[in-house]
Amino acid sequence: MKVSTEILELEVDGNGIRLDKYIAEHCELSRSHIQQLIAEGRVLLNGQLAKASRKVTSGESIVVAVPPPITISIAPEDIPLDIVHEDDYVMVIDKLNP
């Protein structure tokens, strides 16, 4: 299954708010993630690149291209563990000092 880039289109309905803050208030992305997208050139304000600190005004249009999440594969290691206690809620492992 191929996941494509998601495009968010917003029209500004307020004045004097930073671009990154405005986007964060109108979607479910974190402000730091939005700042990263702006730095990567994935955010356009009125069809042009803009800085995160740029103040937006009513009527301006914002387009955000959100790439699909990166899939990370984590493989377990086969290491010996000294399990002191284990039940349905907690596991206590004796950590060895190298």
C-alpha positions as CSV (number, residue, x, y, z in Angstrom):
1,M,0.0,0.0,0.0
2,K,1.5,3.3,-1.1
3,V,0.8,6.3,1.0
4,S,1.0,9.7,-0.8
5,T,1.7,13.2,0.4
6,E,-1.3,14.9,2.1
7,I,-2.1,18.4,1.0
8,L,-3.6,20.8,3.5
9,E,-5.2,24.0,2.1
10,L,-6.1,26.9,4.5
11,E,-7.4,30.4,4.0
12,V,-6.4,32.8,6.7
13,D,-9.2,34.4,8.7
14,G,-7.2,36.4,11.2
15,N,-4.4,39.0,11.4
16,G,-1.0,39.2,13.0
17,I,-0.5,35.5,13.9
18,R,2.8,33.8,13.0
19,L,2.5,31.4,10.1
20,D,3.6,28.3,12.1
21,K,1.3,29.1,14.9
22,Y,-1.7,29.7,12.6
23,I,-1.2,26.3,10.9
24,A,-0.8,24.6,14.2
25,E,-4.1,26.0,15.5
26,H,-5.9,24.8,12.3
27,C,-4.6,21.2,12.0
28,E,-3.3,18.4,14.1
29,L,0.4,18.9,13.4
30,S,2.8,20.0,16.1
31,R,4.3,23.5,15.8
32,S,7.8,22.0,15.7
33,H,6.8,19.6,12.9
34,I,5.3,22.6,11.0
35,Q,8.5,24.6,11.4
36,Q,10.4,21.6,10.0
37,L,8.0,21.5,7.0
38,I,8.5,25.2,6.4
39,A,12.3,24.8,6.5
40,E,12.0,22.0,4.0
41,G,10.0,24.2,1.6
42,R,6.8,22.2,2.0
43,V,4.7,25.3,3.1
44,L,3.5,28.0,0.6
45,L,1.9,31.3,1.6
46,N,0.2,32.8,-1.4
47,G,2.1,30.4,-3.6
48,Q,5.5,31.4,-2.3
49,L,7.9,30.1,0.4
50,A,7.7,32.0,3.7
51,K,9.4,32.0,7.0
52,A,7.8,30.5,10.1
53,S,7.8,33.9,11.8
54,R,5.9,35.7,9.0
55,K,2.7,37.3,10.2
56,V,-0.3,36.2,8.2
57,T,-3.3,38.4,7.2
58,S,-6.9,37.7,6.3
59,G,-7.5,36.3,2.9
60,E,-4.0,34.8,2.4
61,S,-3.9,31.2,1.3
62,I,-1.6,28.5,2.9
63,V,-0.8,25.2,1.3
64,V,1.0,22.5,3.4
65,A,2.4,19.4,1.8
66,V,2.7,16.8,4.5
67,P,4.8,13.7,3.5
68,P,3.8,10.3,4.6
69,P,5.3,9.1,7.9
70,I,8.6,7.2,7.7
71,T,8.2,3.5,8.6
72,I,10.8,2.3,11.1
73,S,11.5,-1.4,11.6
74,I,12.7,-2.4,15.1
75,A,14.0,-5.9,15.6
76,P,14.3,-7.4,19.0
77,E,17.6,-8.6,20.3
78,D,18.1,-12.0,21.7
79,I,19.8,-11.1,25.0
80,P,19.6,-12.9,28.3
81,L,17.4,-11.1,30.9
82,D,17.4,-11.8,34.6
83,I,13.6,-11.4,35.4
84,V,13.1,-10.8,39.1
85,H,9.3,-10.5,39.0
86,E,6.6,-10.6,36.4
87,D,2.9,-10.2,36.5
88,D,0.1,-8.8,34.3
89,Y,1.1,-5.2,35.0
90,V,4.8,-5.0,35.7
91,M,8.1,-6.7,35.0
92,V,11.2,-6.2,37.2
93,I,14.5,-7.0,35.5
94,D,17.9,-7.1,37.2
95,K,20.1,-4.8,35.2
96,L,23.7,-5.9,34.8
97,N,26.4,-3.3,35.2
98,P,28.9,-3.6,32.4
